[in-house]
Amino acid sequence: MSLEKRHDWWRVTGHDGTWLIPDWEAVAADYDAAHLTALGYLTTAGRKLAAAGRMATRL
């Protein structure tokens, strides 16, 4: 992940670890779209989503 996003995401979430960003080009090789419900967006937008170990991602 690029370091310029790491600082911004840390300010929003307080997470001081590794951030993961999905490889959307690889996803696009097998799928036409990724869908999210309104409730899914409202409950995850701006939040840290835990991943393996101390890694995290955001919507």
C-alpha positions as CSV (number, residue, x, y, z in Angstrom):
1,M,0.0,0.0,0.0
2,S,1.2,3.5,-0.7
3,L,2.4,5.4,2.3
4,E,0.4,8.5,1.6
5,K,-2.8,6.6,2.4
6,R,-1.4,4.9,5.5
7,H,-1.2,8.1,7.4
8,D,-4.7,9.2,6.5
9,W,-6.2,5.8,7.3
10,W,-4.3,5.9,10.7
11,R,-5.9,9.3,11.5
12,V,-9.4,7.9,10.8
13,T,-9.1,4.5,12.4
14,G,-6.1,4.7,14.8
15,H,-4.7,1.4,13.3
16,D,-0.9,1.5,13.3
17,G,-0.2,-1.7,11.3
18,T,-0.2,-3.1,7.8
19,W,-3.1,-2.1,5.5
20,L,-4.4,-4.3,2.7
21,I,-6.0,-3.1,-0.5
22,P,-7.9,-5.6,-2.6
23,D,-6.5,-6.3,-6.1
24,W,-9.6,-5.3,-8.0
25,E,-8.0,-6.0,-11.4
26,A,-7.6,-9.7,-10.3
27,V,-11.1,-9.8,-9.1
28,A,-12.3,-8.3,-12.4
29,A,-10.8,-11.3,-14.2
30,D,-13.4,-13.6,-12.7
31,Y,-16.3,-11.3,-11.8
32,D,-18.2,-8.5,-13.5
33,A,-18.9,-6.5,-10.3
34,A,-18.7,-6.4,-6.5
35,H,-22.0,-5.4,-4.9
36,L,-22.6,-4.1,-1.4
37,T,-25.9,-3.4,0.3
38,A,-26.7,0.0,1.7
39,L,-26.6,-1.5,5.2
40,G,-23.2,-3.1,4.4
41,Y,-21.8,0.3,3.4
42,L,-23.3,2.2,6.3
43,T,-21.9,-0.3,8.9
44,T,-18.4,-0.4,7.4
45,A,-17.6,2.9,5.7
46,G,-14.7,4.6,7.5
47,R,-14.1,1.7,9.9
48,K,-11.1,-0.6,10.2
49,L,-11.9,-4.1,9.1
50,A,-9.6,-6.7,10.8
51,A,-7.6,-9.1,8.6
52,A,-5.0,-11.7,9.4
53,G,-2.6,-10.8,12.2
54,R,-2.3,-7.1,12.7
55,M,-3.4,-6.3,9.1
56,A,-6.5,-4.4,8.3
57,T,-8.4,-3.0,5.4
58,R,-11.1,-0.4,4.8
59,L,-14.1,-0.3,2.5
